[in-house]
């Protein structure tokens, strides 16, 4: 599984981003639902208003036409021409709902609705009290004018957009309130780490310096083992201290890049972690070519130290670590605890830890990712739970 490159460093963790995205998605869906319901209600109300206005007009037409039918009825059969009007068209049906006469363009007749529209016409049905020419039902037909619909859609788009924008501004405000406690917690933790780092400097340097000056030839084996344990613990803390220093103190300093012999740098860091690896009887297998890399030595040391330290920390007893270096590829394999596939994308999140029994703040791999991003390098992690993990860096 490939962990893609991201430019820049986000202050929020992946889990916090997911929570924020879920909130925004749910809020957005809710807003769209509200706007849709309001728009639907407005559209239906405008349609009802249009029919109400048309009903008044059509009722007038029907009243006039009934008078014409009455005149024709009284003068029939001397007068046999069915009355017509340029403003509308009409039809008459008997009590059995059979057509007597019709000049309608649309023949889709509904006897159950007083006013309705079908195709591009509006029909108005009037039930007659007196059966002129044998007619019980009078239908008046006019063209369906969609002007109201165009105006309704213009209003919906205009006010819908304004309403959506208004609610989205409120949503962003709520999102900031939602994120603020998380950001404050992270900032508080960063301040704590910075203060802790400052206090660690002097005692840690003193411990490492004194361990190096101890003459182990003149002491007992039991004391040697005790000193070795102290050295292992001090170097473990030293890796954490260097990460914290990079993260809080030296991150803003701009040291010069240089041409670095990666093979020599890896060998040096393997030797540095030799005592820590020996404590778990973990062995190294190195396959290193002479590869140079132009970059910051301090930053590259942080990358290699964190990867080797994790390979030891999460390895099994008497396990192995295979480090391969060839053209534009550095791979580190360990026969350790491994992880589930769904955990891999989260392993570079700051403060993320999968094993609570191991020490650390969960910042090492986030530093690795940040540094690799600076050099446009890609990191790929594959793993099998309880068996192995492989980290490959390409540039």
VEXDREN-2710 file (C-alpha; in Angstrom, 1 decimal):
% VEXDREN-2710
k/r/px/py/pz
1/UNK/0.0/0.0/0.0
2/UNK/1.4/3.4/-1.0
3/UNK/1.3/6.4/1.3
4/UNK/0.9/9.3/-1.0
5/UNK/3.0/12.5/-0.7
6/UNK/1.4/15.5/0.8
7/UNK/2.7/19.0/0.6
8/UNK/2.9/21.0/3.8
9/UNK/2.2/20.0/7.3
10/UNK/-1.4/20.1/8.6
11/UNK/-2.0/21.0/12.2
12/UNK/-4.8/18.5/12.5
13/UNK/-4.4/14.8/12.7
14/UNK/-6.0/12.4/10.2
15/UNK/-8.6/11.2/12.7
16/UNK/-9.5/14.8/13.5
17/UNK/-9.8/15.7/9.8
18/UNK/-12.1/12.7/9.3
19/UNK/-14.3/13.9/12.2
20/UNK/-14.3/17.4/10.7
21/UNK/-15.1/16.1/7.2
22/UNK/-17.9/13.9/8.5
23/UNK/-19.4/17.0/10.3
24/UNK/-19.2/19.1/7.2
25/UNK/-20.6/16.4/5.0
26/UNK/-23.6/15.8/7.3
27/UNK/-24.1/19.5/7.7
28/UNK/-23.9/20.0/4.0
29/UNK/-26.4/17.2/3.4
30/UNK/-28.7/18.7/6.0
31/UNK/-28.5/22.2/4.4
32/UNK/-29.2/20.7/0.9
33/UNK/-32.2/18.9/2.3
34/UNK/-33.5/22.1/3.9
35/UNK/-33.0/24.2/0.8
36/UNK/-34.6/21.4/-1.3
37/UNK/-37.7/21.3/0.9
38/UNK/-38.0/25.1/0.9
39/UNK/-37.6/25.2/-2.8
40/UNK/-40.1/22.4/-3.3
41/UNK/-42.6/24.2/-1.1
42/UNK/-42.1/27.5/-2.9
43/UNK/-42.4/25.8/-6.3
44/UNK/-45.7/24.1/-5.3
45/UNK/-47.1/27.3/-3.8
46/UNK/-46.3/29.2/-6.9
47/UNK/-48.0/26.5/-9.0
48/UNK/-51.1/26.7/-6.8
49/UNK/-51.0/30.5/-7.0
50/UNK/-50.9/30.2/-10.9
51/UNK/-53.8/27.8/-10.9
52/UNK/-55.7/30.1/-8.6
53/UNK/-55.2/33.1/-10.8
54/UNK/-56.1/31.0/-13.9
55/UNK/-59.2/29.7/-12.2
56/UNK/-60.6/33.2/-11.8
57/UNK/-60.0/33.9/-15.5
58/UNK/-61.4/30.6/-16.7
59/UNK/-64.4/30.9/-14.5
60/UNK/-65.2/34.1/-16.3
61/UNK/-64.7/32.5/-19.6
62/UNK/-67.0/29.6/-18.6
63/UNK/-69.7/32.0/-17.4
64/UNK/-69.6/33.8/-20.8
65/UNK/-69.7/30.6/-22.7
66/UNK/-72.7/29.2/-20.8
67/UNK/-74.6/32.3/-21.8
68/UNK/-73.7/31.6/-25.4
69/UNK/-74.8/28.0/-25.0
70/UNK/-78.1/29.2/-23.5
71/UNK/-78.7/31.4/-26.5
72/UNK/-77.8/28.6/-28.9
73/UNK/-80.1/26.3/-27.0
74/UNK/-83.1/28.6/-27.3
75/UNK/-82.6/29.3/-31.0
76/UNK/-81.8/25.7/-32.0
77/UNK/-82.3/24.5/-34.8
78/UNK/-82.6/27.9/-36.5
79/UNK/-79.1/28.6/-35.2
80/UNK/-76.7/25.6/-35.3
81/UNK/-73.2/27.2/-35.2
82/UNK/-71.4/26.3/-32.0
83/UNK/-70.0/29.4/-30.2
84/UNK/-66.3/30.0/-30.4
85/UNK/-63.9/32.5/-28.8
86/UNK/-60.4/33.5/-29.8
87/UNK/-59.3/33.6/-26.1
88/UNK/-60.1/30.0/-25.4
89/UNK/-61.4/26.7/-26.8
90/UNK/-64.2/24.6/-25.4
91/UNK/-66.1/21.3/-25.4
92/UNK/-69.4/20.0/-24.0
93/UNK/-70.1/16.5/-22.6
94/UNK/-73.4/15.0/-21.5
95/UNK/-74.3/13.5/-18.2
96/UNK/-72.9/10.1/-19.3
97/UNK/-69.6/11.9/-20.0
98/UNK/-70.0/11.4/-23.7
99/UNK/-68.7/14.1/-26.0
100/UNK/-71.4/16.3/-27.7
101/UNK/-69.1/18.8/-29.3
102/UNK/-65.5/19.8/-29.0
103/UNK/-62.9/22.2/-30.5
104/UNK/-60.2/21.3/-27.9
105/UNK/-56.7/20.7/-29.1
106/UNK/-56.0/18.3/-26.2
107/UNK/-58.5/15.4/-25.9
108/UNK/-57.1/14.1/-22.6
109/UNK/-60.1/15.0/-20.4
110/UNK/-60.4/14.6/-16.6
111/UNK/-63.8/14.8/-15.0
112/UNK/-62.5/14.6/-11.4
113/UNK/-60.5/17.8/-11.4
114/UNK/-61.9/21.3/-11.7
115/UNK/-58.6/22.7/-13.1
116/UNK/-55.5/20.9/-14.3
117/UNK/-52.9/21.0/-17.0
118/UNK/-52.0/18.3/-19.5
119/UNK/-49.4/18.5/-22.2
120/UNK/-49.2/22.3/-23.0
121/UNK/-52.8/23.1/-22.1
122/UNK/-54.8/24.1/-19.0
123/UNK/-58.3/22.7/-18.7
124/UNK/-61.1/24.1/-16.6
125/UNK/-64.2/21.9/-16.0
126/UNK/-67.6/23.5/-15.1
127/UNK/-70.6/21.4/-14.2
128/UNK/-73.8/22.9/-15.6
129/UNK/-77.0/23.2/-13.6
130/UNK/-79.2/23.3/-16.7
131/UNK/-78.7/21.0/-19.6
132/UNK/-78.3/23.4/-22.5
133/UNK/-78.0/21.4/-25.7
134/UNK/-78.0/18.3/-23.5
135/UNK/-74.6/19.3/-21.9
136/UNK/-73.8/18.6/-18.3
137/UNK/-70.0/19.4/-18.4
138/UNK/-68.3/22.3/-20.0
139/UNK/-64.5/22.3/-20.6
140/UNK/-62.6/25.5/-21.2
141/UNK/-59.0/25.2/-22.6
142/UNK/-56.2/27.8/-22.8
143/UNK/-52.5/27.5/-23.5
144/UNK/-50.3/26.6/-20.5
145/UNK/-48.1/29.7/-19.9
146/UNK/-44.8/28.7/-18.3
147/UNK/-43.7/32.2/-17.4
148/UNK/-44.5/31.6/-13.8
149/UNK/-42.3/28.5/-13.8
150/UNK/-39.3/30.5/-15.2
151/UNK/-39.8/33.2/-12.6
152/UNK/-40.1/30.6/-9.9
153/UNK/-36.9/28.9/-10.9
154/UNK/-35.1/32.3/-11.0
155/UNK/-36.2/33.0/-7.5
156/UNK/-35.3/29.5/-6.3
157/UNK/-31.8/29.7/-7.8
158/UNK/-31.2/33.2/-6.4
159/UNK/-32.6/32.7/-2.9
160/UNK/-31.4/29.1/-2.8
161/UNK/-27.9/30.1/-3.5
162/UNK/-28.0/33.0/-1.0
163/UNK/-29.5/30.7/1.7
164/UNK/-26.9/28.0/1.0
165/UNK/-24.1/30.5/1.2
166/UNK/-25.5/31.8/4.5
167/UNK/-25.8/28.4/6.0
168/UNK/-22.3/27.4/4.8
169/UNK/-20.8/30.5/6.5
170/UNK/-22.6/29.4/9.7
171/UNK/-21.2/25.9/9.0
172/UNK/-17.7/27.1/8.7
173/UNK/-18.1/29.1/11.9
174/UNK/-19.4/25.9/13.7
175/UNK/-16.6/23.9/12.2
176/UNK/-14.0/26.3/13.7
177/UNK/-15.7/25.9/17.0
178/UNK/-15.7/22.1/16.5
179/UNK/-12.0/22.1/15.7
180/UNK/-10.8/24.7/18.3
181/UNK/-10.6/22.3/21.3
182/UNK/-8.5/19.8/19.2
183/UNK/-6.2/22.5/18.0
184/UNK/-5.8/23.9/21.6
185/UNK/-5.0/20.4/22.9
186/UNK/-2.4/19.9/20.2
187/UNK/-0.9/23.4/20.9
188/UNK/-0.8/22.6/24.6
189/UNK/0.9/19.3/23.9
190/UNK/3.5/21.0/21.6
191/UNK/4.3/23.5/24.4
192/UNK/4.7/20.7/26.9
193/UNK/7.0/18.8/24.6
194/UNK/9.1/21.9/23.9
195/UNK/9.5/22.6/27.7
196/UNK/10.2/18.9/28.3
197/UNK/12.8/18.9/25.6
198/UNK/14.6/21.9/27.0
199/UNK/14.9/20.2/30.4
200/UNK/16.2/16.9/29.0
201/UNK/19.2/18.4/27.2
202/UNK/21.7/18.8/30.1
203/UNK/21.1/15.5/32.0
204/UNK/20.9/13.4/28.8
205/UNK/24.2/14.8/27.5
206/UNK/25.8/14.2/30.8
207/UNK/24.6/10.5/30.9
208/UNK/25.9/9.8/27.4
209/UNK/29.2/11.5/28.0
210/UNK/29.9/9.7/31.2
211/UNK/29.0/6.3/29.7
212/UNK/31.5/6.8/26.9
213/UNK/34.2/7.6/29.5
214/UNK/33.7/4.5/31.6
215/UNK/36.5/2.0/31.3
216/UNK/34.6/-1.3/31.1
217/UNK/37.8/-3.4/31.3
218/UNK/38.2/-2.9/35.0
219/UNK/34.6/-3.7/36.1
220/UNK/32.7/-6.9/36.7
221/UNK/30.5/-8.5/34.1
222/UNK/27.4/-7.8/36.2
223/UNK/28.3/-4.1/36.3
224/UNK/29.0/-4.2/32.5
225/UNK/25.5/-5.4/31.9
226/UNK/24.1/-2.7/34.1
227/UNK/26.0/0.0/32.2
228/UNK/24.9/-1.5/28.9
229/UNK/21.3/-1.3/30.0
230/UNK/21.9/2.4/31.0
231/UNK/23.5/3.0/27.6
232/UNK/20.5/1.4/25.8
233/UNK/18.0/3.5/27.8
234/UNK/20.0/6.6/27.3
235/UNK/20.2/6.1/23.5
236/UNK/16.5/5.3/23.3
237/UNK/15.8/8.6/25.1
238/UNK/18.4/10.3/22.9
239/UNK/16.5/9.4/19.7
240/UNK/13.3/10.7/21.3
241/UNK/15.1/13.9/22.4
242/UNK/16.6/14.4/18.9
243/UNK/13.0/14.1/17.4
244/UNK/11.6/16.6/19.9
245/UNK/14.5/18.9/19.3
246/UNK/13.9/18.8/15.5
247/UNK/10.2/19.2/16.0
248/UNK/10.2/22.1/18.4
249/UNK/13.6/23.8/18.4
250/UNK/15.5/23.2/15.2
251/UNK/12.7/22.9/12.8
252/UNK/12.9/26.6/11.8
253/UNK/16.7/26.6/11.4
254/UNK/18.0/26.4/7.8
255/UNK/21.2/24.3/7.8
256/UNK/23.0/23.9/4.5
257/UNK/22.5/20.9/2.3
258/UNK/25.6/18.8/1.4
259/UNK/26.6/15.8/-0.6
260/UNK/26.1/12.9/1.8
261/UNK/27.4/9.3/1.5
262/UNK/24.3/7.4/2.5
263/UNK/26.2/4.1/2.9
264/UNK/28.5/5.6/5.5
265/UNK/25.7/7.4/7.3
266/UNK/23.6/4.1/7.5
267/UNK/26.6/2.2/8.8
268/UNK/27.2/4.9/11.4
269/UNK/23.6/4.8/12.6
270/UNK/23.5/1.0/12.7
271/UNK/26.6/1.1/14.9
272/UNK/24.9/3.6/17.1
273/UNK/21.9/1.3/17.6
274/UNK/24.1/-1.8/18.0
275/UNK/23.7/-2.0/21.8
276/UNK/19.9/-1.5/21.5
277/UNK/19.7/-4.3/18.9
278/UNK/21.9/-6.6/21.0
279/UNK/19.5/-6.2/23.9
280/UNK/16.8/-8.0/21.8
281/UNK/19.4/-10.2/20.0
282/UNK/18.3/-8.5/16.7
283/UNK/20.8/-8.9/13.9
284/UNK/21.4/-6.6/10.9
285/UNK/21.8/-7.7/7.3
286/UNK/23.2/-4.9/5.2
287/UNK/23.3/-4.7/1.4
288/UNK/24.6/-1.2/0.7
289/UNK/25.8/0.3/-2.5
290/UNK/27.8/3.5/-2.6
291/UNK/25.0/6.1/-3.1
292/UNK/25.3/9.8/-2.5
293/UNK/22.4/12.1/-1.6
294/UNK/22.4/15.9/-1.6
295/UNK/20.5/17.0/1.5
296/UNK/20.7/18.0/5.1
297/UNK/22.7/15.6/7.2
298/UNK/20.7/16.3/10.4
299/UNK/17.4/15.7/8.7
300/UNK/18.5/12.5/6.9
301/UNK/19.9/11.2/10.3
302/UNK/16.4/11.8/11.8
303/UNK/14.9/9.7/9.0
304/UNK/17.3/6.8/9.3
305/UNK/17.3/6.8/13.1
306/UNK/13.6/6.7/13.3
307/UNK/13.2/3.8/10.8
308/UNK/16.0/1.8/12.4
309/UNK/14.8/2.5/15.9
310/UNK/11.2/1.4/15.0
311/UNK/12.6/-1.7/13.3
312/UNK/14.3/-2.7/16.5
313/UNK/11.5/-1.6/18.9
314/UNK/8.8/-3.5/17.1
315/UNK/10.9/-6.5/16.2
316/UNK/10.7/-9.9/17.8
317/UNK/13.4/-11.3/20.0
318/UNK/16.2/-12.8/17.8
319/UNK/14.7/-11.1/14.8
320/UNK/16.5/-9.6/11.8
321/UNK/16.6/-6.3/10.1
322/UNK/17.6/-6.1/6.4
323/UNK/18.7/-2.8/5.1
324/UNK/19.1/-2.4/1.3
325/UNK/20.5/0.6/-0.4
326/UNK/20.8/0.9/-4.2
327/UNK/20.1/3.5/-6.8
328/UNK/17.3/5.8/-5.6
329/UNK/16.0/3.1/-3.2
330/UNK/16.4/2.6/0.5
331/UNK/14.5/-0.4/2.1
332/UNK/14.3/-1.5/5.7
333/UNK/12.7/-4.8/6.5
334/UNK/12.1/-6.2/10.0
335/UNK/10.7/-9.5/11.1
336/UNK/8.6/-7.9/13.8
337/UNK/5.0/-7.5/14.9
338/UNK/3.8/-5.9/11.7
339/UNK/0.4/-4.1/11.4
340/UNK/-2.9/-4.4/9.7
341/UNK/-3.4/-2.8/6.3
342/UNK/-5.9/-0.3/7.5
343/UNK/-3.4/1.0/10.1
344/UNK/-0.7/1.9/7.5
345/UNK/-2.2/5.2/6.3
346/UNK/-2.4/6.4/9.9
347/UNK/1.2/5.5/10.9
348/UNK/2.6/8.9/9.9
349/UNK/0.0/10.9/11.9
350/UNK/1.6/12.9/14.7
351/UNK/1.0/11.4/18.2
352/UNK/-0.4/8.2/16.6
353/UNK/0.6/5.1/18.4
354/UNK/-0.5/1.5/17.7
355/UNK/1.4/-0.2/20.6
356/UNK/0.8/1.4/24.0
357/UNK/3.4/-0.8/25.6
358/UNK/6.2/0.9/23.7
359/UNK/7.4/4.4/24.8
360/UNK/7.4/7.5/22.7
361/UNK/5.1/10.4/21.8
362/UNK/4.3/9.0/18.3
363/UNK/6.1/11.8/16.5
364/UNK/9.0/10.0/14.9
365/UNK/7.3/8.8/11.7
366/UNK/5.5/12.1/11.2
367/UNK/8.9/13.8/11.2
368/UNK/10.1/11.1/8.7
369/UNK/7.2/11.9/6.4
370/UNK/7.7/15.7/6.7
371/UNK/11.4/15.5/5.8
372/UNK/10.8/13.1/2.9
373/UNK/8.2/15.5/1.5
374/UNK/10.7/18.3/1.6
375/UNK/13.0/16.2/-0.7
376/UNK/10.1/15.0/-3.0
377/UNK/10.7/11.4/-1.8
378/UNK/8.0/8.8/-1.6
379/UNK/7.6/6.3/1.1
380/UNK/5.8/2.9/0.7
381/UNK/4.9/0.7/3.6
382/UNK/3.9/-3.0/3.3
383/UNK/3.2/-5.2/6.3
384/UNK/1.8/-8.4/7.5
385/UNK/0.4/-8.6/11.0
386/UNK/2.6/-10.6/13.4
387/UNK/5.1/-11.4/10.7
388/UNK/7.0/-8.5/9.0
389/UNK/7.1/-4.9/7.9
390/UNK/8.9/-3.4/4.8
391/UNK/9.6/0.3/4.4
392/UNK/10.8/1.5/1.0
393/UNK/11.9/5.0/0.3
394/UNK/12.4/6.2/-3.4
395/UNK/13.5/9.5/-4.7
END
